[in-house]
Structures are given as C-alpha cells and as structure tokens.
Amino acid sequence: STEPETMERMKEFMQGNGLIDSVGPKGGKHHEIYLSDPRKAKPEKMKTVLRHPVGKVK
C-alpha cells in the first residue's frame, strides 16, 4: 500500500472503533519509522511503521 491508502484505512478503522484523530497542538504528532533503507530497497519492498495518535470519541 501507499501511505495515502494506509492513512485512509487507518481513518476507516478509527471511525469503526469509536476513535478520533488526535494530531494537533493538544494531541500528538504523526510519526513514520522507516524499517527499510530507501537508498538500498526497491520502492515496492519498503516497509514503514506509521504511528498516529488517536483519542476516544466522547
């Protein structure tokens, strides 16, 4: 998947599980952790962990 596709899947998961996006001044920051070296790995083999803060719907 590409990052936009993955972010859309994460958004759908949040909506289906009573969670809201918490990125922002009072929330947290979106993080990307690259498990593959972009200088060595082919784009289709790249692996990245996306960390995105969420909160519960009130």
C-alpha positions in Angstrom: 0.0 0.0 0.0 1.0 3.6 -0.4 0.9 6.0 2.6 -2.3 7.7 1.4 -4.1 4.3 1.1 -2.8 3.2 4.5 -3.9 6.5 6.1 -7.4 6.0 4.6 -7.5 2.5 6.1 -6.4 3.9 9.5 -9.2 6.6 9.3 -11.8 3.9 8.5 -10.5 1.8 11.5 -10.8 4.9 13.8 -14.4 5.6 12.6 -15.4 1.9 13.1 -13.9 1.7 16.6 -15.0 4.9 18.3 -11.7 6.7 17.9 -10.8 10.2 16.7 -7.7 11.7 15.2 -5.6 13.4 17.9 -2.9 15.1 15.8 -2.5 18.7 16.6 -1.3 21.2 19.2 -3.1 19.5 22.1 -2.7 16.0 20.8 0.4 14.3 19.3 2.4 14.0 16.2 2.2 11.6 13.3 5.5 9.6 13.2 7.0 7.5 10.4 9.5 4.8 11.2 11.4 3.5 8.2 12.4 -0.1 8.5 14.0 -0.2 5.1 16.9 1.9 3.8 15.4 3.9 0.9 18.9 4.1 -0.6 19.0 0.3 -0.9 15.4 -1.0 -1.0 13.2 -1.0 -4.1 10.1 1.2 -3.5 7.8 -1.9 -3.6 9.9 -3.5 -0.9 9.9 -0.5 1.5 8.5 -1.1 5.0 7.4 1.8 7.2 5.6 1.9 10.6 3.1 4.7 10.8 2.3 5.9 14.3 -0.8 8.2 14.6 -2.2 9.4 17.9 -5.9 8.8 18.5 -8.4 9.5 21.2 -11.8 8.1 22.2 -15.0 9.7 20.9 -16.7 11.4 23.8 
